[in-house]
């Protein structure tokens, strides 16, 4: 199993924390000696702390710059639609 220590600061990762859970997009935004502060990208962005030694069921992939731009573009369009209503 992978751990949070495998992630790099400011990267965007598709991960599964536990085997039966859904895939989520996380971004380590702050690092201490033992922990990461993670930004969870969902309907609302939330933050949470995880120890670097905590296990992840799976690190599926790190998003490329192109994939990240495409992801952000999807949600920018959604926000624009809501602003026009």
N, C-alpha and C positions, 0 to 999 in steps of 0.2 A: 504494500500500500504506500501511496505517496503521503507526504506531509506538507503543511503550509510553507515550510522552509524551502520547498522546491519552487515557490513562486518568487517573482522578482518585483521589486517596488515599482509601482505605476504601470505594470502590465495588466492586460485584461484577459481573464481566464474563464472558460466554461468548465465548471467543476460539478462533481456530485459529492456532497459531504458524506452521505451514507448510501449504501447500495440501493435501497428502495426509494430514495428521494429523487425529486426532479432535478434537472440540470439547471444551474444558476450561473449568472455572469457576475464575477467578483473582480475587484481591483484593489490590490494592496496600496494604501495611500500614505501610510506612516509605519515606521519600523522602530521597535525598541530592541534591546538585546535579546529578549525572549519571545516577543509577540509581534503580530501585524495588526494594524487597524485596517479593516476591509470595508470597502464600499460595495454594497450589494445593489446592482442595477436591476430594477423591477419597475412596476407601476410607479412606485415611489422609491427614491434612493434612501437606503438606510445604512448605518454603519454598525459594525460590531468588531470585537476583539477576538482573536484566536491565537493560541500559543503556536509557535513555529513547529513544535513537536507533535501537535494534534494531527491525527491522521485524516486523510481524505480518501474516500472510496476510489475516486478517480479524478485525475486532471485530464480532461478530454482534449483540450487544446488551448493554445494562446492565440488570441485574435491578432491578425496582421493589421497593419495600418489601414489597408484597403477595406478589410472587413469591419474595422472599427468605424471608419468613415461611413460605410454603408449602413451600419447599425444606427449611428447617430443621425443620419439622414432620414431614416425611417421614422424616428421619433420627433425630429424637427418638423417633418411634414404633418404629423399628427397634432402637434402643438399649434401649428399654423391654422389648421382646420378648426380647432377649438377657439382660437382667438378671433376668427372671422364670424363666429356664431353670435 
